[in-house]
Amino acid sequence: MSAPSRRPEIRRRRTRAEKIAKLRKRLAAATASTDKDRLTAKLHRAEFTSPGNPLIKSA
């Protein structure tokens, strides 16, 4: 694969990783139950496109 065809893929991965890191950080800082539920739901939606390990560790 040449570099121009890989750039969009790399950008997608990087953006997605940044978004997941941001959501995990917000989830760790969340105090209200509703905020935790909302952020957990967002991370679960992101898991559907994530092959392999889950994004949130189960208790």
GUTI-240189 format. One record per atom (N, C-alpha, C, O): residue in three letters; x, y, z; atom name. Coordinates in nm, 3 decimals. Each point is the difference from the previous one (the first is absolute). Layout:
<r><res>ALA</res><x>X</x><y>Y</y><z>Z</z><atom>CA</atom></r>
...
! end
This chain:
<r><res>MET</res><x>0.083</x><y>-0.118</y><z>0.000</z><atom>N</atom></r>
<r><res>MET</res><x>-0.083</x><y>0.118</y><z>0.000</z><atom>CA</atom></r>
<r><res>MET</res><x>0.087</x><y>0.124</y><z>0.000</z><atom>C</atom></r>
<r><res>MET</res><x>0.101</x><y>0.008</y><z>0.070</z><atom>O</atom></r>
<r><res>SER</res><x>-0.141</x><y>0.088</y><z>-0.148</z><atom>N</atom></r>
<r><res>SER</res><x>0.077</x><y>0.123</y><z>-0.005</z><atom>CA</atom></r>
<r><res>SER</res><x>-0.045</x><y>0.095</y><z>0.110</z><atom>C</atom></r>
<r><res>SER</res><x>-0.107</x><y>-0.017</y><z>0.058</z><atom>O</atom></r>
<r><res>ALA</res><x>0.189</x><y>0.115</y><z>-0.030</z><atom>N</atom></r>
<r><res>ALA</res><x>-0.028</x><y>0.094</y><z>0.108</z><atom>CA</atom></r>
<r><res>ALA</res><x>-0.131</x><y>0.076</y><z>-0.018</z><atom>C</atom></r>
<r><res>ALA</res><x>-0.076</x><y>0.012</y><z>0.097</z><atom>O</atom></r>
<r><res>PRO</res><x>0.045</x><y>0.039</y><z>-0.217</z><atom>N</atom></r>
<r><res>PRO</res><x>-0.127</x><y>0.075</y><z>-0.012</z><atom>CA</atom></r>
<r><res>PRO</res><x>-0.123</x><y>-0.083</y><z>0.033</z><atom>C</atom></r>
<r><res>PRO</res><x>-0.099</x><y>0.054</y><z>0.050</z><atom>O</atom></r>
<r><res>SER</res><x>0.102</x><y>-0.183</y><z>-0.078</z><atom>N</atom></r>
<r><res>SER</res><x>-0.117</x><y>-0.082</y><z>0.030</z><atom>CA</atom></r>
<r><res>SER</res><x>-0.006</x><y>-0.038</y><z>0.148</z><atom>C</atom></r>
<r><res>SER</res><x>-0.106</x><y>-0.035</y><z>0.051</z><atom>O</atom></r>
<r><res>ARG</res><x>0.220</x><y>0.042</y><z>0.017</z><atom>N</atom></r>
<r><res>ARG</res><x>0.002</x><y>-0.034</y><z>0.143</z><atom>CA</atom></r>
<r><res>ARG</res><x>-0.035</x><y>0.120</y><z>0.088</z><atom>C</atom></r>
<r><res>ARG</res><x>-0.045</x><y>-0.018</y><z>0.113</z><atom>O</atom></r>
<r><res>ARG</res><x>0.065</x><y>0.139</y><z>-0.162</z><atom>N</atom></r>
<r><res>ARG</res><x>-0.023</x><y>0.118</y><z>0.083</z><atom>CA</atom></r>
<r><res>ARG</res><x>-0.140</x><y>0.008</y><z>0.060</z><atom>C</atom></r>
<r><res>ARG</res><x>-0.013</x><y>0.023</y><z>0.120</z><atom>O</atom></r>
<r><res>PRO</res><x>-0.092</x><y>-0.041</y><z>-0.199</z><atom>N</atom></r>
<r><res>PRO</res><x>-0.135</x><y>0.005</y><z>0.060</z><atom>CA</atom></r>
<r><res>PRO</res><x>-0.020</x><y>-0.106</y><z>0.108</z><atom>C</atom></r>
<r><res>PRO</res><x>-0.063</x><y>0.027</y><z>0.102</z><atom>O</atom></r>
<r><res>GLU</res><x>0.116</x><y>-0.146</y><z>-0.125</z><atom>N</atom></r>
<r><res>GLU</res><x>-0.014</x><y>-0.107</y><z>0.099</z><atom>CA</atom></r>
<r><res>GLU</res><x>0.072</x><y>0.036</y><z>0.130</z><atom>C</atom></r>
<r><res>GLU</res><x>-0.053</x><y>-0.019</y><z>0.109</z><atom>O</atom></r>
<r><res>ILE</res><x>0.173</x><y>0.071</y><z>-0.122</z><atom>N</atom></r>
<r><res>ILE</res><x>0.078</x><y>0.039</y><z>0.118</z><atom>CA</atom></r>
<r><res>ILE</res><x>-0.070</x><y>0.113</y><z>0.074</z><atom>C</atom></r>
<r><res>ILE</res><x>-0.006</x><y>0.000</y><z>0.123</z><atom>O</atom></r>
<r><res>ARG</res><x>-0.048</x><y>0.097</y><z>-0.198</z><atom>N</atom></r>
<r><res>ARG</res><x>-0.072</x><y>0.112</y><z>0.061</z><atom>CA</atom></r>
<r><res>ARG</res><x>-0.124</x><y>-0.049</y><z>0.075</z><atom>C</atom></r>
<r><res>ARG</res><x>-0.028</x><y>0.046</y><z>0.111</z><atom>O</atom></r>
<r><res>ARG</res><x>-0.046</x><y>-0.141</y><z>-0.172</z><atom>N</atom></r>
<r><res>ARG</res><x>-0.118</x><y>-0.055</y><z>0.066</z><atom>CA</atom></r>
<r><res>ARG</res><x>0.038</x><y>-0.068</y><z>0.130</z><atom>C</atom></r>
<r><res>ARG</res><x>-0.066</x><y>0.019</y><z>0.102</z><atom>O</atom></r>
<r><res>ARG</res><x>0.171</x><y>-0.100</y><z>-0.105</z><atom>N</atom></r>
<r><res>ARG</res><x>0.043</x><y>-0.071</y><z>0.121</z><atom>CA</atom></r>
<r><res>ARG</res><x>0.042</x><y>0.098</y><z>0.109</z><atom>C</atom></r>
<r><res>ARG</res><x>-0.037</x><y>-0.016</y><z>0.116</z><atom>O</atom></r>
<r><res>ARG</res><x>0.116</x><y>0.117</y><z>-0.154</z><atom>N</atom></r>
<r><res>ARG</res><x>0.049</x><y>0.096</y><z>0.098</z><atom>CA</atom></r>
<r><res>ARG</res><x>-0.115</x><y>0.079</y><z>0.061</z><atom>C</atom></r>
<r><res>ARG</res><x>-0.005</x><y>0.020</y><z>0.122</z><atom>O</atom></r>
<r><res>THR</res><x>-0.087</x><y>0.026</y><z>-0.206</z><atom>N</atom></r>
<r><res>THR</res><x>-0.115</x><y>0.077</y><z>0.050</z><atom>CA</atom></r>
<r><res>THR</res><x>-0.085</x><y>-0.085</y><z>0.093</z><atom>C</atom></r>
<r><res>THR</res><x>-0.044</x><y>0.047</y><z>0.105</z><atom>O</atom></r>
<r><res>ARG</res><x>0.022</x><y>-0.172</y><z>-0.143</z><atom>N</atom></r>
<r><res>ARG</res><x>-0.081</x><y>-0.091</y><z>0.082</z><atom>CA</atom></r>
<r><res>ARG</res><x>0.068</x><y>-0.027</y><z>0.134</z><atom>C</atom></r>
<r><res>ARG</res><x>-0.066</x><y>-0.002</y><z>0.104</z><atom>O</atom></r>
<r><res>ALA</res><x>0.196</x><y>-0.018</y><z>-0.106</z><atom>N</atom></r>
<r><res>ALA</res><x>0.074</x><y>-0.024</y><z>0.125</z><atom>CA</atom></r>
<r><res>ALA</res><x>-0.006</x><y>0.121</y><z>0.091</z><atom>C</atom></r>
<r><res>ALA</res><x>-0.014</x><y>-0.015</y><z>0.121</z><atom>O</atom></r>
<r><res>GLU</res><x>0.023</x><y>0.135</y><z>-0.178</z><atom>N</atom></r>
<r><res>GLU</res><x>-0.009</x><y>0.122</y><z>0.080</z><atom>CA</atom></r>
<r><res>GLU</res><x>-0.139</x><y>0.014</y><z>0.060</z><atom>C</atom></r>
<r><res>GLU</res><x>-0.014</x><y>0.040</y><z>0.116</z><atom>O</atom></r>
<r><res>LYS</res><x>-0.088</x><y>-0.071</y><z>-0.194</z><atom>N</atom></r>
<r><res>LYS</res><x>-0.138</x><y>0.011</y><z>0.049</z><atom>CA</atom></r>
<r><res>LYS</res><x>-0.025</x><y>-0.099</y><z>0.114</z><atom>C</atom></r>
<r><res>LYS</res><x>-0.062</x><y>0.036</y><z>0.100</z><atom>O</atom></r>
<r><res>ILE</res><x>0.111</x><y>-0.158</y><z>-0.115</z><atom>N</atom></r>
<r><res>ILE</res><x>-0.019</x><y>-0.101</y><z>0.104</z><atom>CA</atom></r>
<r><res>ILE</res><x>0.075</x><y>0.041</y><z>0.127</z><atom>C</atom></r>
<r><res>ILE</res><x>-0.053</x><y>-0.016</y><z>0.110</z><atom>O</atom></r>
<r><res>ALA</res><x>0.174</x><y>0.068</y><z>-0.125</z><atom>N</atom></r>
<r><res>ALA</res><x>0.077</x><y>0.045</y><z>0.117</z><atom>CA</atom></r>
<r><res>ALA</res><x>-0.073</x><y>0.113</y><z>0.071</z><atom>C</atom></r>
<r><res>ALA</res><x>-0.004</x><y>0.005</y><z>0.123</z><atom>O</atom></r>
<r><res>LYS</res><x>-0.053</x><y>0.086</y><z>-0.200</z><atom>N</atom></r>
<r><res>LYS</res><x>-0.076</x><y>0.112</y><z>0.057</z><atom>CA</atom></r>
<r><res>LYS</res><x>-0.122</x><y>-0.051</y><z>0.076</z><atom>C</atom></r>
<r><res>LYS</res><x>-0.029</x><y>0.047</y><z>0.111</z><atom>O</atom></r>
<r><res>LEU</res><x>-0.044</x><y>-0.143</y><z>-0.169</z><atom>N</atom></r>
<r><res>LEU</res><x>-0.118</x><y>-0.054</y><z>0.066</z><atom>CA</atom></r>
<r><res>LEU</res><x>0.037</x><y>-0.075</y><z>0.128</z><atom>C</atom></r>
<r><res>LEU</res><x>-0.070</x><y>0.011</y><z>0.101</z><atom>O</atom></r>
<r><res>ARG</res><x>0.180</x><y>-0.088</y><z>-0.105</z><atom>N</atom></r>
<r><res>ARG</res><x>0.043</x><y>-0.072</y><z>0.120</z><atom>CA</atom></r>
<r><res>ARG</res><x>0.038</x><y>0.097</y><z>0.110</z><atom>C</atom></r>
<r><res>ARG</res><x>-0.031</x><y>-0.023</y><z>0.117</z><atom>O</atom></r>
<r><res>LYS</res><x>0.097</x><y>0.132</y><z>-0.153</z><atom>N</atom></r>
<r><res>LYS</res><x>0.040</x><y>0.101</y><z>0.099</z><atom>CA</atom></r>
<r><res>LYS</res><x>-0.123</x><y>0.066</y><z>0.061</z><atom>C</atom></r>
<r><res>LYS</res><x>-0.006</x><y>0.021</y><z>0.121</z><atom>O</atom></r>
<r><res>ARG</res><x>-0.093</x><y>0.012</y><z>-0.205</z><atom>N</atom></r>
<r><res>ARG</res><x>-0.123</x><y>0.061</y><z>0.051</z><atom>CA</atom></r>
<r><res>ARG</res><x>-0.077</x><y>-0.099</y><z>0.087</z><atom>C</atom></r>
<r><res>ARG</res><x>-0.061</x><y>0.041</y><z>0.099</z><atom>O</atom></r>
<r><res>LEU</res><x>0.064</x><y>-0.170</y><z>-0.135</z><atom>N</atom></r>
<r><res>LEU</res><x>-0.069</x><y>-0.101</y><z>0.080</z><atom>CA</atom></r>
<r><res>LEU</res><x>0.066</x><y>-0.014</y><z>0.137</z><atom>C</atom></r>
<r><res>LEU</res><x>-0.070</x><y>-0.014</y><z>0.101</z><atom>O</atom></r>
<r><res>ALA</res><x>0.201</x><y>0.019</y><z>-0.096</z><atom>N</atom></r>
<r><res>ALA</res><x>0.071</x><y>-0.012</y><z>0.127</z><atom>CA</atom></r>
<r><res>ALA</res><x>-0.028</x><y>0.120</y><z>0.090</z><atom>C</atom></r>
<r><res>ALA</res><x>-0.003</x><y>-0.013</y><z>0.122</z><atom>O</atom></r>
<r><res>ALA</res><x>-0.018</x><y>0.130</y><z>-0.183</z><atom>N</atom></r>
<r><res>ALA</res><x>-0.024</x><y>0.121</y><z>0.078</z><atom>CA</atom></r>
<r><res>ALA</res><x>-0.147</x><y>0.021</y><z>0.033</z><atom>C</atom></r>
<r><res>ALA</res><x>-0.034</x><y>0.085</y><z>0.082</z><atom>O</atom></r>
<r><res>ALA</res><x>-0.054</x><y>-0.162</y><z>-0.144</z><atom>N</atom></r>
<r><res>ALA</res><x>-0.144</x><y>0.019</y><z>0.020</z><atom>CA</atom></r>
<r><res>ALA</res><x>-0.040</x><y>-0.041</y><z>0.142</z><atom>C</atom></r>
<r><res>ALA</res><x>0.046</x><y>-0.100</y><z>0.054</z><atom>O</atom></r>
<r><res>THR</res><x>-0.133</x><y>0.182</y><z>0.004</z><atom>N</atom></r>
<r><res>THR</res><x>-0.049</x><y>-0.030</y><z>0.134</z><atom>CA</atom></r>
<r><res>THR</res><x>-0.147</x><y>-0.040</y><z>-0.001</z><atom>C</atom></r>
<r><res>THR</res><x>-0.042</x><y>-0.087</y><z>0.077</z><atom>O</atom></r>
<r><res>ALA</res><x>-0.036</x><y>0.149</y><z>-0.163</z><atom>N</atom></r>
<r><res>ALA</res><x>-0.144</x><y>-0.029</y><z>-0.005</z><atom>CA</atom></r>
<r><res>ALA</res><x>-0.024</x><y>-0.131</y><z>-0.073</z><atom>C</atom></r>
<r><res>ALA</res><x>0.068</x><y>-0.033</y><z>-0.097</z><atom>O</atom></r>
<r><res>SER</res><x>-0.166</x><y>-0.041</y><z>0.143</z><atom>N</atom></r>
<r><res>SER</res><x>-0.034</x><y>-0.128</y><z>-0.059</z><atom>CA</atom></r>
<r><res>SER</res><x>-0.046</x><y>0.015</y><z>-0.144</z><atom>C</atom></r>
<r><res>SER</res><x>0.031</x><y>-0.083</y><z>-0.085</z><atom>O</atom></r>
<r><res>THR</res><x>-0.106</x><y>0.189</y><z>0.058</z><atom>N</atom></r>
<r><res>THR</res><x>-0.050</x><y>0.021</y><z>-0.137</z><atom>CA</atom></r>
<r><res>THR</res><x>0.115</x><y>0.027</y><z>-0.097</z><atom>C</atom></r>
<r><res>THR</res><x>-0.002</x><y>-0.047</y><z>-0.114</z><atom>O</atom></r>
<r><res>ASP</res><x>0.102</x><y>0.123</y><z>0.160</z><atom>N</atom></r>
<r><res>ASP</res><x>0.117</x><y>0.026</y><z>-0.086</z><atom>CA</atom></r>
<r><res>ASP</res><x>0.075</x><y>-0.129</y><z>-0.028</z><atom>C</atom></r>
<r><res>ASP</res><x>0.042</x><y>-0.025</y><z>-0.113</z><atom>O</atom></r>
<r><res>LYS</res><x>-0.024</x><y>-0.057</y><z>0.216</z><atom>N</atom></r>
<r><res>LYS</res><x>0.071</x><y>-0.127</y><z>-0.017</z><atom>CA</atom></r>
<r><res>LYS</res><x>-0.075</x><y>-0.090</y><z>-0.098</z><atom>C</atom></r>
<r><res>LYS</res><x>0.062</x><y>-0.062</y><z>-0.087</z><atom>O</atom></r>
<r><res>ASP</res><x>-0.193</x><y>0.054</y><z>0.100</z><atom>N</atom></r>
<r><res>ASP</res><x>-0.080</x><y>-0.083</y><z>-0.089</z><atom>CA</atom></r>
<r><res>ASP</res><x>0.010</x><y>0.049</y><z>-0.145</z><atom>C</atom></r>
<r><res>ASP</res><x>0.012</x><y>-0.080</y><z>-0.092</z><atom>O</atom></r>
<r><res>ARG</res><x>-0.018</x><y>0.212</y><z>0.074</z><atom>N</atom></r>
<r><res>ARG</res><x>0.005</x><y>0.058</y><z>-0.134</z><atom>CA</atom></r>
<r><res>ARG</res><x>0.136</x><y>-0.026</y><z>-0.066</z><atom>C</atom></r>
<r><res>ARG</res><x>0.006</x><y>-0.037</y><z>-0.117</z><atom>O</atom></r>
<r><res>LEU</res><x>0.102</x><y>0.056</y><z>0.193</z><atom>N</atom></r>
<r><res>LEU</res><x>0.134</x><y>-0.021</y><z>-0.054</z><atom>CA</atom></r>
<r><res>LEU</res><x>0.027</x><y>-0.149</y><z>-0.025</z><atom>C</atom></r>
<r><res>LEU</res><x>0.066</x><y>-0.036</y><z>-0.098</z><atom>O</atom></r>
<r><res>THR</res><x>-0.118</x><y>-0.049</y><z>0.185</z><atom>N</atom></r>
<r><res>THR</res><x>0.015</x><y>-0.144</y><z>-0.020</z><atom>CA</atom></r>
<r><res>THR</res><x>-0.072</x><y>-0.042</y><z>-0.128</z><atom>C</atom></r>
<r><res>THR</res><x>0.052</x><y>-0.083</y><z>-0.075</z><atom>O</atom></r>
<r><res>ALA</res><x>-0.169</x><y>0.138</y><z>0.051</z><atom>N</atom></r>
<r><res>ALA</res><x>-0.075</x><y>-0.033</y><z>-0.121</z><atom>CA</atom></r>
<r><res>ALA</res><x>0.077</x><y>0.045</y><z>-0.125</z><atom>C</atom></r>
<r><res>ALA</res><x>0.002</x><y>-0.071</y><z>-0.101</z><atom>O</atom></r>
<r><res>LYS</res><x>0.061</x><y>0.187</y><z>0.108</z><atom>N</atom></r>
<r><res>LYS</res><x>0.078</x><y>0.047</y><z>-0.115</z><atom>CA</atom></r>
<r><res>LYS</res><x>0.118</x><y>-0.093</y><z>-0.027</z><atom>C</atom></r>
<r><res>LYS</res><x>0.030</x><y>-0.031</y><z>-0.115</z><atom>O</atom></r>
<r><res>LEU</res><x>0.037</x><y>-0.013</y><z>0.221</z><atom>N</atom></r>
<r><res>LEU</res><x>0.112</x><y>-0.092</y><z>-0.018</z><atom>CA</atom></r>
<r><res>LEU</res><x>-0.047</x><y>-0.135</y><z>-0.054</z><atom>C</atom></r>
<r><res>LEU</res><x>0.069</x><y>-0.062</y><z>-0.081</z><atom>O</atom></r>
<r><res>HIS</res><x>-0.185</x><y>0.017</y><z>0.125</z><atom>N</atom></r>
<r><res>HIS</res><x>-0.053</x><y>-0.127</y><z>-0.050</z><atom>CA</atom></r>
<r><res>HIS</res><x>-0.035</x><y>0.011</y><z>-0.148</z><atom>C</atom></r>
<r><res>HIS</res><x>0.019</x><y>-0.096</y><z>-0.075</z><atom>O</atom></r>
<r><res>ARG</res><x>-0.069</x><y>0.211</y><z>0.033</z><atom>N</atom></r>
<r><res>ARG</res><x>-0.029</x><y>0.019</y><z>-0.143</z><atom>CA</atom></r>
<r><res>ARG</res><x>0.129</x><y>-0.005</y><z>-0.081</z><atom>C</atom></r>
<r><res>ARG</res><x>0.002</x><y>-0.051</y><z>-0.112</z><atom>O</atom></r>
<r><res>ALA</res><x>0.105</x><y>0.105</y><z>0.168</z><atom>N</atom></r>
<r><res>ALA</res><x>0.130</x><y>-0.002</y><z>-0.069</z><atom>CA</atom></r>
<r><res>ALA</res><x>0.056</x><y>-0.142</y><z>-0.005</z><atom>C</atom></r>
<r><res>ALA</res><x>0.078</x><y>-0.031</y><z>-0.090</z><atom>O</atom></r>
<r><res>GLU</res><x>-0.117</x><y>-0.055</y><z>0.183</z><atom>N</atom></r>
<r><res>GLU</res><x>0.049</x><y>-0.138</y><z>0.002</z><atom>CA</atom></r>
<r><res>GLU</res><x>-0.048</x><y>-0.080</y><z>-0.120</z><atom>C</atom></r>
<r><res>GLU</res><x>0.067</x><y>-0.095</y><z>-0.042</z><atom>O</atom></r>
<r><res>PHE</res><x>-0.181</x><y>0.131</y><z>-0.014</z><atom>N</atom></r>
<r><res>PHE</res><x>-0.054</x><y>-0.077</y><z>-0.111</z><atom>CA</atom></r>
<r><res>PHE</res><x>0.094</x><y>0.001</y><z>-0.120</z><atom>C</atom></r>
<r><res>PHE</res><x>0.004</x><y>-0.096</y><z>-0.076</z><atom>O</atom></r>
<r><res>THR</res><x>0.070</x><y>0.205</y><z>0.059</z><atom>N</atom></r>
<r><res>THR</res><x>0.095</x><y>0.009</y><z>-0.112</z><atom>CA</atom></r>
<r><res>THR</res><x>0.140</x><y>-0.036</y><z>0.044</z><atom>C</atom></r>
<r><res>THR</res><x>0.096</x><y>0.016</y><z>-0.076</z><atom>O</atom></r>
<r><res>SER</res><x>-0.082</x><y>-0.063</y><z>0.200</z><atom>N</atom></r>
<r><res>SER</res><x>0.132</x><y>-0.031</y><z>0.055</z><atom>CA</atom></r>
<r><res>SER</res><x>0.019</x><y>-0.151</y><z>0.008</z><atom>C</atom></r>
<r><res>SER</res><x>-0.059</x><y>-0.066</y><z>0.085</z><atom>O</atom></r>
<r><res>PRO</res><x>0.141</x><y>0.011</y><z>-0.174</z><atom>N</atom></r>
<r><res>PRO</res><x>0.027</x><y>-0.143</y><z>0.011</z><atom>CA</atom></r>
<r><res>PRO</res><x>0.092</x><y>-0.029</y><z>0.118</z><atom>C</atom></r>
<r><res>PRO</res><x>0.085</x><y>0.083</y><z>0.035</z><atom>O</atom></r>
<r><res>GLY</res><x>-0.101</x><y>-0.197</y><z>0.025</z><atom>N</atom></r>
<r><res>GLY</res><x>0.090</x><y>-0.037</y><z>0.108</z><atom>CA</atom></r>
<r><res>GLY</res><x>-0.054</x><y>0.031</y><z>0.137</z><atom>C</atom></r>
<r><res>GLY</res><x>-0.116</x><y>-0.030</y><z>0.029</z><atom>O</atom></r>
<r><res>ASN</res><x>0.198</x><y>0.090</y><z>0.054</z><atom>N</atom></r>
<r><res>ASN</res><x>-0.032</x><y>0.022</y><z>0.140</z><atom>CA</atom></r>
<r><res>ASN</res><x>-0.106</x><y>0.108</y><z>0.019</z><atom>C</atom></r>
<r><res>ASN</res><x>-0.009</x><y>0.094</y><z>-0.080</z><atom>O</atom></r>
<r><res>PRO</res><x>-0.073</x><y>-0.105</y><z>0.185</z><atom>N</atom></r>
<r><res>PRO</res><x>-0.100</x><y>0.103</y><z>0.028</z><atom>CA</atom></r>
<r><res>PRO</res><x>0.067</x><y>0.129</y><z>0.044</z><atom>C</atom></r>
<r><res>PRO</res><x>0.112</x><y>-0.002</y><z>0.051</z><atom>O</atom></r>
<r><res>LEU</res><x>-0.180</x><y>0.114</y><z>-0.070</z><atom>N</atom></r>
<r><res>LEU</res><x>0.056</x><y>0.130</y><z>0.034</z><atom>CA</atom></r>
<r><res>LEU</res><x>-0.013</x><y>0.031</y><z>0.149</z><atom>C</atom></r>
<r><res>LEU</res><x>0.077</x><y>0.080</y><z>0.054</z><atom>O</atom></r>
<r><res>ILE</res><x>-0.174</x><y>-0.144</y><z>0.012</z><atom>N</atom></r>
<r><res>ILE</res><x>-0.022</x><y>0.022</y><z>0.143</z><atom>CA</atom></r>
<r><res>ILE</res><x>0.019</x><y>-0.134</y><z>0.070</z><atom>C</atom></r>
<r><res>ILE</res><x>-0.058</x><y>-0.101</y><z>-0.040</z><atom>O</atom></r>
<r><res>LYS</res><x>0.139</x><y>0.103</y><z>0.144</z><atom>N</atom></r>
<r><res>LYS</res><x>0.019</x><y>-0.123</y><z>0.077</z><atom>CA</atom></r>
<r><res>LYS</res><x>-0.118</x><y>-0.023</y><z>0.091</z><atom>C</atom></r>
<r><res>LYS</res><x>-0.042</x><y>0.091</y><z>0.072</z><atom>O</atom></r>
<r><res>SER</res><x>-0.012</x><y>-0.211</y><z>-0.075</z><atom>N</atom></r>
<r><res>SER</res><x>-0.112</x><y>-0.034</y><z>0.087</z><atom>CA</atom></r>
<r><res>SER</res><x>0.047</x><y>-0.018</y><z>0.141</z><atom>C</atom></r>
<r><res>SER</res><x>0.113</x><y>-0.042</y><z>0.024</z><atom>O</atom></r>
<r><res>ALA</res><x>-0.198</x><y>0.075</y><z>0.071</z><atom>N</atom></r>
<r><res>ALA</res><x>0.036</x><y>-0.010</y><z>0.140</z><atom>CA</atom></r>
<r><res>ALA</res><x>0.008</x><y>-0.139</y><z>0.052</z><atom>C</atom></r>
<r><res>ALA</res><x>0.031</x><y>-0.021</y><z>0.117</z><atom>O</atom></r>
! end
